[in-house]
Amino acid sequence: NAGVTQTPKFRVLKTGQSMTLLCAQDMNHEYMYWYRQDPGMGLRLIHYSVGEGTTAKGEVPDGYNVSRLKKQNFLLGLESAAPSQTSVYFCASSYVGHSSPLHFGNGTRLTVT
Amino acid sequence: KNEVEQSPQNLTAQEGEFITINCSYSVGISALHWLQQHPGGGIVSLFMLSSGKKKHGRLIATINIQEKHSSLHITASHPRDSAVYICAPSPGDTGNQFYFGTGTSLTVIP
């Protein structure tokens, strides 16, 4: 099993450009999450999904969109990147939310210039 | 507001020392997770607990629900334990599934 796979690992964007981060999991997990990690701050939830076809906003959703068309994939989109979105992004999944362990991808380091 | 407080923020220990990392939280929870973030950035789940104590190898996690406090202990620390340890209590509702501490950075010196 590959677990949780994130692509790409690194990306540099110019302000205003768009991109999509892909998260794929092969563990048949219902719950998937997108977090951002910034220096001195804990992981912050951007969006999450509790099942195929569902998405919901987290703590810091502005500037991001997500889609979960297939159970195994959770996409995070930036339509018009801003320097404030420079961060490390982590995807995670779990079987039944809070009562099962979180499995993380290796992260995507995004720089917006 | 900060629902999760970890202490210490940074910790340096000699190889072999017994280490304790503390986590206090203000929200009602149904479970609490301890995560380890390696120097390369990857995050792995160490423990999930809702009461009492769990042990895995040299790592022990305890939780006191009434006092809203959890501890992570590392016995006979080793340089490979050097990492950031993150406490993540979960209220168990369907909204924000987890709150995350800012982490404790541990360095174990040979």
gemmi code that builds the backbone of each chain (N, CA, C; Angstrom):
import gemmi

chains = {
    "A": [
        ("ASN", (0.831, -1.213, 0.000), (0.000, 0.000, 0.000), (0.858, 1.252, 0.000)),
        ("ALA", (0.487, 2.207, -0.834), (1.250, 3.440, -0.876), (0.847, 4.374, 0.260)),
        ("GLY", (-0.356, 4.209, 0.829), (-0.812, 5.104, 1.882), (-1.426, 6.350, 1.271)),
        ("VAL", (-0.903, 7.509, 1.677), (-1.375, 8.789, 1.174), (-0.268, 9.397, 0.314)),
        ("THR", (-0.593, 9.695, -0.918), (0.381, 10.238, -1.851), (-0.038, 11.629, -2.283)),
        ("GLN", (0.861, 12.570, -2.130), (0.614, 13.949, -2.543), (1.508, 14.290, -3.721)),
        ("THR", (0.943, 15.009, -4.658), (1.744, 15.550, -5.756), (1.302, 16.968, -6.059)),
        ("PRO", (2.226, 17.882, -6.422), (3.678, 17.671, -6.454), (4.286, 17.828, -5.054)),
        ("LYS", (5.581, 17.635, -4.932), (6.269, 17.832, -3.656), (6.702, 19.274, -3.470)),
        ("PHE", (7.025, 19.922, -4.537), (7.448, 21.313, -4.503), (6.806, 22.052, -5.673)),
        ("ARG", (6.535, 23.341, -5.444), (6.010, 24.145, -6.544), (6.269, 25.608, -6.243)),
        ("VAL", (6.641, 26.321, -7.277), (6.788, 27.766, -7.165), (5.800, 28.403, -8.137)),
        ("LEU", (4.999, 29.306, -7.641), (4.008, 30.000, -8.461), (4.255, 31.495, -8.418)),
        ("LYS", (3.808, 32.157, -9.456), (3.776, 33.607, -9.413), (2.379, 34.043, -8.984)),
        ("THR", (2.319, 35.201, -8.360), (1.029, 35.729, -7.907), (0.034, 35.736, -9.062)),
        ("GLY", (-1.153, 35.196, -8.761), (-2.197, 35.162, -9.771), (-2.293, 33.856, -10.546)),
        ("GLN", (-1.257, 33.034, -10.491), (-1.306, 31.767, -11.184), (-2.186, 30.779, -10.417)),
        ("SER", (-2.597, 29.733, -11.113), (-3.431, 28.711, -10.487), (-2.715, 27.375, -10.478)),
        ("MET", (-3.137, 26.511, -9.582), (-2.587, 25.165, -9.550), (-3.524, 24.243, -8.767)),
        ("THR", (-3.328, 22.959, -8.967), (-4.081, 21.948, -8.248), (-3.120, 20.982, -7.584)),
        ("LEU", (-3.362, 20.726, -6.305), (-2.621, 19.707, -5.569), (-3.484, 18.454, -5.502)),
        ("LEU", (-2.848, 17.339, -5.775), (-3.569, 16.077, -5.778), (-3.193, 15.242, -4.568)),
        ("CYS", (-4.203, 14.680, -3.930), (-4.004, 13.751, -2.825), (-4.716, 12.457, -3.173)),
        ("ALA", (-4.008, 11.356, -3.073), (-4.584, 10.046, -3.352), (-4.290, 9.101, -2.202)),
        ("GLN", (-5.326, 8.353, -1.788), (-5.129, 7.355, -0.736), (-5.713, 6.014, -1.189)),
        ("ASP", (-5.016, 4.953, -0.789), (-5.424, 3.615, -1.217), (-5.890, 2.755, -0.045)),
        ("MET", (-6.373, 3.412, 1.012), (-6.785, 2.700, 2.228), (-8.303, 2.674, 2.403)),
        ("ASN", (-9.021, 3.112, 1.400), (-10.485, 3.119, 1.441), (-11.035, 3.992, 2.571)),
        ("HIS", (-10.293, 5.058, 2.891), (-10.722, 5.958, 3.961), (-11.853, 6.858, 3.508)),
        ("GLU", (-12.794, 7.095, 4.434), (-13.902, 7.996, 4.122), (-13.492, 9.471, 4.259)),
        ("TYR", (-12.713, 9.772, 5.307), (-12.401, 11.149, 5.647), (-11.070, 11.561, 5.007)),
        ("MET", (-11.083, 12.721, 4.393), (-9.851, 13.287, 3.852), (-9.794, 14.771, 4.201)),
        ("TYR", (-8.574, 15.258, 4.391), (-8.366, 16.622, 4.886), (-7.240, 17.293, 4.101)),
        ("TRP", (-7.332, 18.592, 4.009), (-6.212, 19.408, 3.559), (-5.856, 20.397, 4.665)),
        ("TYR", (-4.573, 20.401, 5.042), (-4.054, 21.304, 6.061), (-2.934, 22.145, 5.464)),
        ("ARG", (-2.713, 23.289, 6.086), (-1.514, 24.047, 5.806), (-0.731, 24.211, 7.104)),
        ("GLN", (0.586, 24.204, 6.961), (1.461, 24.340, 8.123), (2.388, 25.519, 7.909)),
        ("ASP", (2.315, 26.476, 8.811), (3.146, 27.666, 8.749), (4.008, 27.754, 9.998)),
        ("PRO", (5.169, 28.372, 9.891), (6.091, 28.451, 11.047), (5.413, 29.028, 12.276)),
        ("GLY", (5.588, 28.362, 13.419), (5.051, 28.858, 14.679), (3.572, 28.614, 14.877)),
        ("MET", (2.943, 27.955, 13.918), (1.512, 27.694, 14.025), (1.248, 26.206, 13.878)),
        ("GLY", (0.208, 25.755, 14.525), (-0.187, 24.368, 14.348), (-0.802, 24.159, 12.977)),
        ("LEU", (-0.989, 22.905, 12.625), (-1.679, 22.594, 11.380), (-3.067, 23.242, 11.381)),
        ("ARG", (-3.408, 23.844, 10.273), (-4.722, 24.486, 10.173), (-5.505, 23.852, 9.033)),
        ("LEU", (-6.760, 23.556, 9.321), (-7.608, 22.856, 8.377), (-8.133, 23.802, 7.303)),
        ("ILE", (-7.945, 23.434, 6.052), (-8.413, 24.257, 4.941), (-9.810, 23.802, 4.517)),
        ("HIS", (-9.894, 22.578, 4.077), (-11.155, 21.937, 3.719), (-11.068, 20.469, 4.092)),
        ("TYR", (-12.226, 19.853, 4.202), (-12.218, 18.430, 4.470), (-13.411, 17.773, 3.767)),
        ("SER", (-13.381, 16.442, 3.758), (-14.443, 15.681, 3.111), (-14.743, 14.447, 3.956)),
        ("VAL", (-16.012, 14.187, 4.144), (-16.404, 13.019, 4.936), (-16.870, 11.867, 4.048)),
        ("GLY", (-16.693, 12.030, 2.754), (-17.045, 10.948, 1.846), (-17.061, 11.436, 0.409)),
        ("GLU", (-17.103, 10.489, -0.503), (-17.126, 10.833, -1.934), (-18.254, 11.808, -2.232)),
        ("GLY", (-17.919, 12.853, -2.981), (-18.923, 13.822, -3.389), (-19.241, 14.891, -2.361)),
        ("THR", (-18.613, 14.825, -1.173), (-18.877, 15.822, -0.126), (-17.619, 16.601, 0.178)),
        ("THR", (-17.787, 17.893, 0.460), (-16.694, 18.724, 0.933), (-17.245, 19.728, 1.932)),
        ("ALA", (-16.368, 20.229, 2.782), (-16.782, 21.223, 3.766), (-15.610, 22.135, 4.080)),
        ("LYS", (-15.924, 23.352, 4.504), (-14.895, 24.321, 4.829), (-14.321, 24.054, 6.206)),
        ("GLY", (-13.029, 24.320, 6.301), (-12.370, 24.235, 7.577), (-12.126, 25.596, 8.172)),
        ("GLU", (-11.012, 25.729, 8.828), (-10.688, 26.960, 9.558), (-10.247, 28.093, 8.626)),
        ("VAL", (-9.499, 27.751, 7.562), (-8.915, 28.760, 6.678), (-9.206, 28.448, 5.215)),
        ("PRO", (-10.465, 28.500, 4.776), (-10.813, 28.049, 3.427), (-10.648, 29.084, 2.319)),
        ("ASP", (-10.516, 30.366, 2.690), (-10.534, 31.417, 1.672), (-9.352, 31.288, 0.715)),
        ("GLY", (-9.676, 31.379, -0.586), (-8.645, 31.290, -1.611), (-8.396, 29.885, -2.115)),
        ("TYR", (-9.109, 28.923, -1.549), (-8.926, 27.517, -1.925), (-10.264, 26.891, -2.318)),
        ("ASN", (-10.211, 25.929, -3.222), (-11.379, 25.117, -3.510), (-10.953, 23.655, -3.545)),
        ("VAL", (-11.910, 22.776, -3.327), (-11.600, 21.343, -3.277), (-12.662, 20.558, -4.030)),
        ("SER", (-12.274, 19.346, -4.395), (-13.245, 18.440, -4.991), (-12.899, 17.009, -4.618)),
        ("ARG", (-13.966, 16.205, -4.445), (-13.769, 14.792, -4.113), (-14.729, 13.978, -4.983)),
        ("LEU", (-14.361, 13.889, -6.246), (-15.193, 13.175, -7.210), (-15.069, 11.673, -7.058)),
        ("LYS", (-13.897, 11.220, -6.618), (-13.684, 9.810, -6.348), (-13.253, 9.648, -4.895)),
        ("LYS", (-13.627, 8.565, -4.283), (-13.348, 8.349, -2.863), (-11.858, 8.435, -2.560)),
        ("GLN", (-11.033, 7.961, -3.478), (-9.614, 7.885, -3.179), (-8.866, 9.194, -3.436)),
        ("ASN", (-9.495, 10.167, -4.080), (-8.783, 11.391, -4.445), (-9.424, 12.628, -3.827)),
        ("PHE", (-8.578, 13.528, -3.399), (-9.054, 14.800, -2.835), (-8.158, 15.890, -3.409)),
        ("LEU", (-8.733, 16.773, -4.222), (-7.966, 17.792, -4.915), (-8.107, 19.139, -4.224)),
        ("LEU", (-7.000, 19.850, -4.128), (-7.003, 21.208, -3.576), (-6.567, 22.166, -4.671)),
        ("GLY", (-7.413, 23.149, -4.946), (-7.110, 24.109, -5.991), (-6.880, 25.507, -5.455)),
        ("LEU", (-5.932, 26.182, -6.077), (-5.707, 27.604, -5.836), (-5.998, 28.299, -7.155)),
        ("GLU", (-7.031, 29.096, -7.200), (-7.434, 29.719, -8.458), (-6.560, 30.909, -8.822)),
        ("SER", (-6.162, 31.685, -7.837), (-5.336, 32.864, -8.059), (-4.388, 32.989, -6.867)),
        ("ALA", (-3.212, 32.411, -7.000), (-2.296, 32.309, -5.872), (-1.843, 33.678, -5.355)),
        ("ALA", (-1.698, 33.750, -4.047), (-1.223, 34.958, -3.374), (-0.021, 34.602, -2.497)),
        ("PRO", (0.869, 35.554, -2.256), (2.027, 35.266, -1.399), (1.645, 34.706, -0.026)),
        ("SER", (0.466, 35.087, 0.483), (0.016, 34.580, 1.787), (-0.265, 33.080, 1.763)),
        ("GLN", (-0.322, 32.505, 0.580), (-0.562, 31.073, 0.457), (0.746, 30.268, 0.390)),
        ("THR", (1.858, 30.961, 0.518), (3.134, 30.269, 0.662), (3.098, 29.471, 1.959)),
        ("SER", (3.286, 28.175, 1.862), (3.115, 27.317, 3.023), (3.513, 25.892, 2.649)),
        ("VAL", (3.452, 25.022, 3.629), (3.566, 23.593, 3.375), (2.175, 22.997, 3.544)),
        ("TYR", (1.737, 22.279, 2.547), (0.387, 21.730, 2.539), (0.452, 20.218, 2.765)),
        ("PHE", (-0.392, 19.763, 3.674), (-0.469, 18.341, 3.975), (-1.878, 17.833, 3.715)),
        ("CYS", (-1.930, 16.708, 3.073), (-3.169, 15.968, 2.945), (-3.158, 14.853, 3.982)),
        ("ALA", (-4.316, 14.529, 4.510), (-4.417, 13.430, 5.465), (-5.731, 12.700, 5.233)),
        ("SER", (-5.763, 11.471, 5.686), (-7.002, 10.700, 5.599), (-7.176, 9.872, 6.860)),
        ("SER", (-8.404, 9.512, 7.134), (-8.686, 8.622, 8.251), (-9.932, 7.817, 7.938)),
        ("TYR", (-10.075, 6.699, 8.626), (-11.177, 5.792, 8.311), (-12.529, 6.364, 8.754)),
        ("VAL", (-12.601, 6.776, 10.024), (-13.864, 7.303, 10.533), (-13.647, 8.572, 11.339)),
        ("GLY", (-12.810, 9.481, 10.839), (-12.660, 10.771, 11.482), (-11.845, 10.708, 12.749)),
        ("HIS", (-12.342, 11.335, 13.808), (-11.550, 11.558, 15.000), (-11.176, 10.271, 15.724)),
        ("SER", (-11.952, 9.223, 15.544), (-11.727, 8.010, 16.320), (-10.841, 6.998, 15.614)),
        ("SER", (-10.145, 7.407, 14.583), (-9.188, 6.525, 13.927), (-7.943, 7.335, 13.581)),
        ("PRO", (-6.817, 6.662, 13.474), (-5.564, 7.395, 13.249), (-5.575, 8.176, 11.939)),
        ("LEU", (-4.862, 9.295, 11.968), (-4.659, 10.085, 10.768), (-3.455, 9.556, 10.004)),
        ("HIS", (-3.583, 9.521, 8.693), (-2.476, 9.141, 7.823), (-2.170, 10.343, 6.942)),
        ("PHE", (-0.911, 10.772, 6.966), (-0.520, 11.986, 6.259), (0.267, 11.679, 5.003)),
        ("GLY", (0.109, 12.551, 4.023), (1.009, 12.569, 2.893), (2.308, 13.252, 3.288)),
        ("ASN", (3.270, 13.270, 2.384), (4.588, 13.821, 2.698), (4.678, 15.333, 2.568)),
        ("GLY", (3.609, 15.954, 2.147), (3.597, 17.409, 2.098), (3.982, 17.974, 0.748)),
        ("THR", (3.484, 19.174, 0.489), (3.829, 19.946, -0.700), (4.297, 21.311, -0.245)),
        ("ARG", (5.516, 21.646, -0.616), (6.035, 22.975, -0.255), (5.742, 23.919, -1.406)),
        ("LEU", (4.877, 24.900, -1.142), (4.464, 25.856, -2.166), (5.005, 27.236, -1.840)),
        ("THR", (5.620, 27.830, -2.819), (6.092, 29.211, -2.688), (5.412, 30.054, -3.745)),
        ("VAL", (4.818, 31.155, -3.308), (4.172, 32.088, -4.231), (4.950, 33.399, -4.208)),
        ("THR", (5.467, 33.775, -5.361), (6.308, 34.979, -5.424), (5.550, 36.154, -6.031)),
    ],
    "B": [
        ("LYS", (-7.432, 32.685, 20.151), (-7.587, 31.652, 21.182), (-6.705, 30.467, 20.824)),
        ("ASN", (-6.283, 29.743, 21.842), (-5.420, 28.607, 21.625), (-5.974, 27.449, 22.433)),
        ("GLU", (-6.578, 26.513, 21.738), (-7.213, 25.405, 22.443), (-6.206, 24.384, 22.951)),
        ("VAL", (-4.989, 24.412, 22.427), (-3.996, 23.399, 22.773), (-2.680, 24.075, 23.149)),
        ("GLU", (-2.152, 23.719, 24.281), (-0.865, 24.244, 24.730), (0.076, 23.073, 24.964)),
        ("GLN", (1.231, 23.130, 24.328), (2.236, 22.107, 24.554), (3.434, 22.705, 25.269)),
        ("SER", (4.046, 21.878, 26.115), (5.271, 22.311, 26.790), (6.204, 21.129, 26.981)),
        ("PRO", (7.516, 21.365, 26.881), (8.107, 22.623, 26.452), (7.995, 22.799, 24.942)),
        ("GLN", (8.325, 23.965, 24.450), (8.320, 24.183, 23.003), (9.544, 23.552, 22.367)),
        ("ASN", (10.665, 23.628, 23.081), (11.912, 23.043, 22.606), (12.547, 22.248, 23.737)),
        ("LEU", (13.171, 21.148, 23.384), (13.753, 20.278, 24.394), (15.004, 19.630, 23.821)),
        ("THR", (16.090, 19.746, 24.557), (17.332, 19.060, 24.181), (17.679, 18.079, 25.283)),
        ("ALA", (17.962, 16.860, 24.912), (18.247, 15.819, 25.887), (19.478, 15.022, 25.466)),
        ("GLN", (20.119, 14.435, 26.440), (21.216, 13.519, 26.181), (20.643, 12.136, 25.893)),
        ("GLU", (21.293, 11.420, 25.014), (20.867, 10.062, 24.716), (20.708, 9.261, 26.008)),
        ("GLY", (19.612, 8.538, 26.118), (19.343, 7.726, 27.288), (18.423, 8.373, 28.309)),
        ("GLU", (18.236, 9.665, 28.204), (17.389, 10.362, 29.171), (15.914, 10.014, 28.972)),
        ("PHE", (15.158, 10.151, 30.066), (13.707, 10.001, 30.058), (13.105, 11.357, 29.733)),
        ("ILE", (12.205, 11.379, 28.765), (11.657, 12.633, 28.258), (10.156, 12.671, 28.472)),
        ("THR", (9.654, 13.836, 28.850), (8.215, 14.049, 28.986), (7.809, 15.300, 28.227)),
        ("ILE", (6.792, 15.160, 27.412), (6.191, 16.284, 26.684), (4.745, 16.379, 27.153)),
        ("ASN", (4.342, 17.605, 27.469), (3.012, 17.816, 28.027), (2.076, 18.525, 27.056)),
        ("CYS", (0.795, 18.198, 27.184), (-0.239, 18.799, 26.339), (-1.457, 19.098, 27.199)),
        ("SER", (-1.840, 20.363, 27.226), (-3.063, 20.762, 27.909), (-4.028, 21.336, 26.875)),
        ("TYR", (-5.285, 21.039, 27.041), (-6.272, 21.487, 26.062), (-7.511, 22.005, 26.777)),
        ("SER", (-8.261, 22.839, 26.090), (-9.397, 23.487, 26.737), (-10.742, 22.977, 26.239)),
        ("VAL", (-10.733, 22.173, 25.183), (-11.992, 21.711, 24.608), (-12.355, 20.334, 25.156)),
        ("GLY", (-13.634, 20.024, 25.157), (-14.045, 18.663, 25.455), (-13.686, 17.774, 24.287)),
        ("ILE", (-13.166, 16.603, 24.589), (-12.688, 15.754, 23.497), (-13.254, 14.348, 23.609)),
        ("SER", (-13.198, 13.675, 22.485), (-13.517, 12.257, 22.486), (-12.257, 11.415, 22.290)),
        ("ALA", (-11.212, 12.021, 21.757), (-9.948, 11.303, 21.569), (-8.821, 12.315, 21.433)),
        ("LEU", (-7.617, 11.858, 21.691), (-6.444, 12.723, 21.533), (-5.376, 11.933, 20.794)),
        ("HIS", (-4.755, 12.606, 19.838), (-3.736, 11.964, 19.020), (-2.387, 12.598, 19.299)),
        ("TRP", (-1.356, 11.781, 19.252), (0.018, 12.269, 19.269), (0.640, 11.936, 17.918)),
        ("LEU", (1.267, 12.957, 17.332), (1.886, 12.825, 16.023), (3.369, 13.126, 16.138)),
        ("GLN", (4.133, 12.547, 15.207), (5.563, 12.808, 15.138), (5.881, 13.339, 13.743)),
        ("GLN", (6.556, 14.498, 13.716), (6.964, 15.069, 12.436), (8.470, 14.985, 12.324)),
        ("HIS", (8.915, 14.222, 11.345), (10.341, 13.994, 11.165), (11.031, 15.240, 10.637)),
        ("PRO", (12.346, 15.334, 10.810), (13.080, 16.490, 10.272), (12.839, 16.702, 8.784)),
        ("GLY", (12.570, 15.647, 8.041), (12.292, 15.794, 6.616), (10.898, 16.290, 6.315)),
        ("GLY", (10.056, 16.382, 7.348), (8.736, 16.962, 7.170), (7.577, 15.991, 7.257)),
        ("GLY", (7.812, 14.691, 7.077), (6.716, 13.738, 7.104), (6.098, 13.620, 8.484)),
        ("ILE", (4.790, 13.373, 8.529), (4.060, 13.281, 9.802), (3.480, 11.882, 9.935)),
        ("VAL", (3.710, 11.271, 11.089), (3.137, 9.957, 11.347), (2.364, 9.984, 12.652)),
        ("SER", (1.340, 9.170, 12.726), (0.531, 9.063, 13.933), (1.200, 8.083, 14.888)),
        ("LEU", (1.384, 8.516, 16.142), (1.998, 7.653, 17.153), (0.936, 6.961, 18.004)),
        ("PHE", (0.017, 7.750, 18.509), (-0.992, 7.229, 19.421), (-2.331, 7.907, 19.178)),
        ("MET", (-3.380, 7.160, 19.471), (-4.706, 7.712, 19.604), (-5.263, 7.147, 20.902)),
        ("LEU", (-5.667, 8.027, 21.815), (-6.175, 7.521, 23.084), (-7.307, 8.387, 23.588)),
        ("SER", (-8.204, 7.750, 24.314), (-9.343, 8.459, 24.890), (-9.379, 8.322, 26.405)),
        ("SER", (-8.557, 7.437, 26.944), (-8.476, 7.293, 28.401), (-7.214, 6.517, 28.740)),
        ("GLY", (-6.751, 6.681, 29.976), (-5.690, 5.842, 30.503), (-4.340, 6.023, 29.855)),
        ("LYS", (-3.746, 4.928, 29.445), (-2.365, 4.912, 28.989), (-2.206, 3.938, 27.843)),
        ("LYS", (-1.307, 4.294, 26.917), (-0.935, 3.371, 25.850), (0.582, 3.339, 25.738)),
        ("LYS", (1.113, 2.197, 25.352), (2.563, 2.026, 25.254), (2.893, 1.385, 23.919)),
        ("HIS", (3.929, 1.933, 23.288), (4.415, 1.338, 22.045), (5.926, 1.452, 22.063)),
        ("GLY", (6.564, 0.333, 22.325), (8.018, 0.351, 22.407), (8.474, 1.237, 23.549)),
        ("ARG", (9.311, 2.226, 23.234), (9.823, 3.134, 24.271), (8.924, 4.339, 24.485)),
        ("LEU", (7.833, 4.413, 23.789), (6.918, 5.546, 23.900), (5.695, 5.174, 24.728)),
        ("ILE", (5.332, 6.107, 25.607), (4.148, 5.918, 26.455), (3.331, 7.196, 26.388)),
        ("ALA", (2.036, 7.061, 26.180), (1.139, 8.215, 26.183), (0.097, 8.017, 27.265)),
        ("THR", (-0.168, 9.088, 27.999), (-1.188, 9.050, 29.041), (-2.146, 10.208, 28.840)),
        ("ILE", (-3.332, 10.053, 29.359), (-4.321, 11.127, 29.280), (-5.172, 11.138, 30.527)),
        ("ASN", (-5.469, 12.367, 31.005), (-6.389, 12.566, 32.120), (-7.510, 13.446, 31.592)),
        ("ILE", (-8.630, 12.837, 31.300), (-9.735, 13.555, 30.675), (-10.264, 14.653, 31.607)),
        ("GLN", (-10.359, 14.352, 32.895), (-10.907, 15.332, 33.846), (-10.026, 16.579, 33.924)),
        ("GLU", (-8.714, 16.371, 33.898), (-7.787, 17.505, 33.988), (-7.455, 18.088, 32.622)),
        ("LYS", (-7.941, 17.478, 31.548), (-7.689, 17.937, 30.181), (-6.184, 18.049, 29.928)),
        ("HIS", (-5.514, 16.944, 30.152), (-4.058, 16.925, 30.053), (-3.595, 15.569, 29.555)),
        ("SER", (-2.595, 15.624, 28.691), (-1.985, 14.396, 28.191), (-0.475, 14.560, 28.210)),
        ("SER", (0.225, 13.463, 28.368), (1.677, 13.466, 28.335), (2.182, 12.383, 27.398)),
        ("LEU", (3.305, 12.697, 26.772), (4.017, 11.716, 25.955), (5.384, 11.513, 26.592)),
        ("HIS", (5.697, 10.282, 26.919), (6.975, 9.958, 27.531), (7.809, 9.122, 26.572)),
        ("ILE", (9.097, 9.403, 26.562), (10.037, 8.591, 25.800), (11.082, 8.069, 26.768)),
        ("THR", (11.162, 6.764, 26.889), (12.171, 6.178, 27.764), (13.433, 5.874, 26.954)),
        ("ALA", (14.589, 5.976, 27.591), (15.872, 5.672, 26.943), (15.967, 6.353, 25.585)),
        ("SER", (15.883, 7.678, 25.597), (15.835, 8.427, 24.338), (17.063, 8.160, 23.464)),
        ("HIS", (16.837, 8.305, 22.171), (17.846, 8.001, 21.163), (17.847, 9.133, 20.140)),
        ("PRO", (19.005, 9.402, 19.512), (19.025, 10.469, 18.505), (17.952, 10.333, 17.432)),
        ("ARG", (17.545, 9.116, 17.111), (16.501, 8.963, 16.090), (15.121, 9.427, 16.571)),
        ("ASP", (15.001, 9.709, 17.869), (13.753, 10.273, 18.396), (13.655, 11.769, 18.121)),
        ("SER", (14.728, 12.363, 17.634), (14.720, 13.795, 17.343), (13.659, 14.098, 16.289)),
        ("ALA", (12.714, 14.921, 16.655), (11.568, 15.218, 15.794), (10.718, 16.261, 16.490)),
        ("VAL", (9.658, 16.679, 15.818), (8.653, 17.533, 16.444), (7.467, 16.653, 16.807)),
        ("TYR", (7.012, 16.773, 18.044), (5.897, 15.968, 18.531), (4.683, 16.887, 18.692)),
        ("ILE", (3.589, 16.472, 18.098), (2.393, 17.307, 18.013), (1.233, 16.616, 18.707)),
        ("CYS", (0.578, 17.382, 19.558), (-0.611, 16.910, 20.261), (-1.846, 17.370, 19.488)),
        ("ALA", (-2.820, 16.486, 19.315), (-4.002, 16.833, 18.522), (-5.262, 16.269, 19.178)),
        ("PRO", (-5.872, 17.060, 20.066), (-7.144, 16.609, 20.632), (-8.264, 16.770, 19.623)),
        ("SER", (-9.237, 15.870, 19.723), (-10.361, 15.917, 18.803), (-11.672, 15.956, 19.565)),
        ("PRO", (-12.502, 16.965, 19.287), (-13.793, 17.042, 19.976), (-14.773, 15.988, 19.513)),
        ("GLY", (-14.528, 15.420, 18.341), (-15.385, 14.334, 17.910), (-16.636, 14.764, 17.182)),
        ("ASP", (-16.792, 16.068, 16.930), (-17.956, 16.465, 16.154), (-17.604, 16.410, 14.671)),
        ("THR", (-18.518, 16.811, 13.833), (-18.262, 16.652, 12.407), (-17.638, 17.893, 11.786)),
        ("GLY", (-17.334, 18.901, 12.599), (-16.704, 20.103, 12.078), (-15.204, 19.965, 12.023)),
        ("ASN", (-14.520, 20.868, 12.696), (-13.067, 20.784, 12.766), (-12.699, 19.548, 13.570)),
        ("GLN", (-12.233, 18.523, 12.888), (-12.074, 17.232, 13.537), (-10.961, 17.206, 14.570)),
        ("PHE", (-9.941, 18.036, 14.373), (-8.793, 18.032, 15.269), (-8.334, 19.456, 15.555)),
        ("TYR", (-7.844, 19.655, 16.765), (-7.085, 20.845, 17.086), (-5.625, 20.414, 17.184)),
        ("PHE", (-4.734, 21.263, 16.725), (-3.323, 20.889, 16.725), (-2.502, 21.846, 17.575)),
        ("GLY", (-1.631, 21.272, 18.419), (-0.646, 22.089, 19.088), (0.428, 22.527, 18.117)),
        ("THR", (1.251, 23.475, 18.544), (2.330, 23.957, 17.681), (3.537, 23.035, 17.715)),
        ("GLY", (3.498, 22.058, 18.600), (4.552, 21.053, 18.585), (5.658, 21.303, 19.590)),
        ("THR", (6.313, 20.243, 19.965), (7.509, 20.278, 20.809), (8.664, 19.743, 19.986)),
        ("SER", (9.673, 20.579, 19.808), (10.835, 20.170, 19.029), (11.845, 19.497, 19.941)),
        ("LEU", (12.083, 18.227, 19.708), (12.998, 17.439, 20.537), (14.286, 17.147, 19.786)),
        ("THR", (15.404, 17.422, 20.423), (16.718, 17.055, 19.893), (17.401, 16.171, 20.917)),
        ("VAL", (17.789, 14.982, 20.512), (18.499, 14.064, 21.388), (19.946, 13.986, 20.920)),
        ("ILE", (20.841, 14.340, 21.821), (22.273, 14.413, 21.492), (22.960, 13.110, 21.886)),
        ("PRO", (23.781, 12.575, 20.982), (24.475, 11.299, 21.300), (25.412, 11.470, 22.491)),
    ],
}
model = gemmi.Model(1)
for chain_id, residues in chains.items():
    chain = gemmi.Chain(chain_id)
    for i, (resn, *xyz) in enumerate(residues, 1):
        res = gemmi.Residue()
        res.name, res.seqid = resn, gemmi.SeqId(i, " ")
        for name, pos in zip(("N", "CA", "C"), xyz):
            atom = gemmi.Atom()
            atom.name, atom.element = name, gemmi.Element(name[0])
            atom.pos, atom.b_iso = gemmi.Position(*pos), 0.0
            res.add_atom(atom)
        chain.add_residue(res)
    model.add_chain(chain)
structure = gemmi.Structure()
structure.add_model(model)
structure.setup_entities()
